[in-house]
Amino acid sequence: MKIFERMVNFFKEVKIEMTKVSWPTRQEVWGATVVVIVITSILALFIGIVDLILSKILTVIFR
């Protein structure tokens, strides 16, 4: 039964801590999501272009 009491105590403490969390607004979450998508797209495009250029260079070198 001691483990049950510890689990109950743990979840009580979690509930208390969750009330202290500063949750972002919907607008902040949306803005952060857009930033992540844009940066990921730019990075993917950059890596794709670099990969294409290096592939062409290596094709010319190893012909």
Backbone as numpy.savetxt, mean C-alpha at the origin, in Angstrom:
# Nx Ny Nz CAx CAy CAz Cx Cy Cz
-9.93 -21.40 32.28 -10.74 -20.20 32.28 -9.88 -18.92 32.28
-8.65 -19.06 32.69 -7.78 -17.88 32.74 -7.55 -17.33 31.33
-7.43 -18.21 30.35 -7.20 -17.75 28.98 -8.42 -17.00 28.45
-9.62 -17.42 28.84 -10.83 -16.73 28.42 -10.86 -15.31 28.98
-10.50 -15.15 30.23 -10.45 -13.83 30.85 -9.42 -12.93 30.17
-8.29 -13.51 29.79 -7.25 -12.74 29.11 -7.72 -12.29 27.73
-8.44 -13.17 27.03 -8.97 -12.81 25.72 -9.99 -11.69 25.83
-10.89 -11.78 26.80 -11.89 -10.74 27.01 -11.21 -9.42 27.34
-10.21 -9.47 28.19 -9.46 -8.26 28.56 -8.77 -7.67 27.33
-8.19 -8.54 26.51 -7.52 -8.07 25.30 -8.49 -7.33 24.39
-9.67 -7.90 24.15 -10.63 -7.25 23.26 -11.19 -5.96 23.85
-11.30 -5.89 25.15 -11.71 -4.64 25.79 -10.67 -3.56 25.55
-9.40 -3.93 25.70 -8.32 -2.97 25.46 -8.26 -2.54 24.00
-8.50 -3.48 23.10 -8.53 -3.15 21.67 -9.63 -2.13 21.40
-10.79 -2.35 21.97 -11.92 -1.43 21.78 -11.56 -0.03 22.27
-10.91 0.05 23.42 -10.51 1.34 23.97 -9.51 2.02 23.05
-8.52 1.27 22.57 -7.50 1.85 21.68 -8.09 2.29 20.35
-9.06 1.56 19.84 -9.68 1.92 18.55 -10.43 3.25 18.64
-10.90 3.60 19.81 -11.57 4.90 19.96 -10.57 6.04 19.91
-9.28 5.76 20.13 -8.24 6.79 20.12 -7.68 7.02 18.71
-8.03 6.16 17.78 -7.48 6.25 16.42 -8.08 7.45 15.71
-7.23 8.17 15.01 -7.69 9.30 14.20 -7.94 8.79 12.78
-9.19 8.52 12.46 -9.54 7.95 11.17 -9.58 9.03 10.10
-9.06 8.74 8.90 -9.10 9.73 7.82 -10.53 9.91 7.30
-10.77 11.09 6.74 -12.07 11.34 6.14 -12.16 10.62 4.79
-13.37 10.52 4.27 -13.56 9.89 2.96 -12.78 10.64 1.88
-12.75 11.97 1.98 -12.03 12.78 1.00 -10.51 12.51 1.08
-9.98 12.38 2.28 -8.55 12.09 2.44 -8.20 10.72 1.87
-9.06 9.74 2.10 -8.82 8.39 1.57 -8.87 8.42 0.05
-9.85 9.14 -0.51 -9.97 9.24 -1.97 -8.73 9.91 -2.57
-8.29 10.99 -1.95 -7.11 11.70 -2.44 -5.87 10.83 -2.39
-5.68 10.11 -1.31 -4.52 9.23 -1.19 -4.59 8.10 -2.22
-5.78 7.59 -2.46 -5.96 6.52 -3.45 -5.59 7.01 -4.85
-6.03 8.21 -5.19 -5.71 8.78 -6.51 -4.20 8.96 -6.64
-3.56 9.46 -5.61 -2.11 9.66 -5.64 -1.40 8.33 -5.86
-1.81 7.30 -5.16 -1.17 5.98 -5.31 -1.36 5.45 -6.73
-2.56 5.56 -7.26 -2.83 5.06 -8.62 -2.01 5.83 -9.65
-1.95 7.14 -9.52 -1.18 7.96 -10.48 0.31 7.63 -10.41
0.85 7.60 -9.21 2.29 7.31 -9.07 2.62 5.91 -9.56
1.75 4.93 -9.26 1.97 3.57 -9.72 1.95 3.50 -11.24
1.02 4.22 -11.86 0.93 4.23 -13.33 2.17 4.85 -13.96
2.61 5.98 -13.40 3.81 6.65 -13.92 5.03 5.74 -13.78
5.17 5.11 -12.62 6.30 4.22 -12.38 6.26 3.01 -13.32
5.07 2.45 -13.54 4.94 1.31 -14.45 5.31 1.71 -15.87
4.88 2.90 -16.30 5.23 3.39 -17.63 6.74 3.60 -17.75
7.34 4.19 -16.74 8.78 4.42 -16.75 9.56 3.10 -16.83
9.17 2.14 -16.01 9.86 0.84 -16.01 9.66 0.13 -17.36
8.46 0.25 -17.92 8.20 -0.36 -19.23 9.07 0.24 -20.31
9.22 1.57 -20.31 10.05 2.25 -21.31 11.52 1.87 -21.13
12.00 1.87 -19.90 13.39 1.48 -19.64 13.62 0.04 -20.08
12.68 -0.84 -19.79 12.80 -2.24 -20.19 12.87 -2.37 -21.71
12.01 -1.63 -22.41 12.01 -1.67 -23.87 13.34 -1.18 -24.44
13.84 -0.07 -23.91 15.12 0.48 -24.37 16.26 -0.50 -24.11
16.31 -1.06 -22.89 17.39 -2.00 -22.59 17.28 -3.27 -23.44
16.07 -3.71 -23.72 15.89 -4.89 -24.58 16.43 -4.62 -25.97
16.14 -3.44 -26.51 16.64 -3.08 -27.84 18.17 -2.99 -27.84
18.74 -2.39 -26.81 20.19 -2.28 -26.72 20.83 -3.66 -26.64
20.29 -4.55 -25.80 20.87 -5.88 -25.69 20.68 -6.71 -26.96
19.59 -6.49 -27.67 19.38 -7.18 -28.94 20.46 -6.77 -29.94
20.78 -5.47 -29.99 21.80 -4.97 -30.90 23.17 -5.50 -30.50
23.45 -5.54 -29.21 24.77 -5.98 -28.73 24.97 -7.48 -29.01
23.97 -8.31 -28.78 24.15 -9.76 -28.89 23.76 -10.33 -30.24
23.61 -9.51 -31.24 23.32 -10.02 -32.59 24.49 -10.64 -33.22
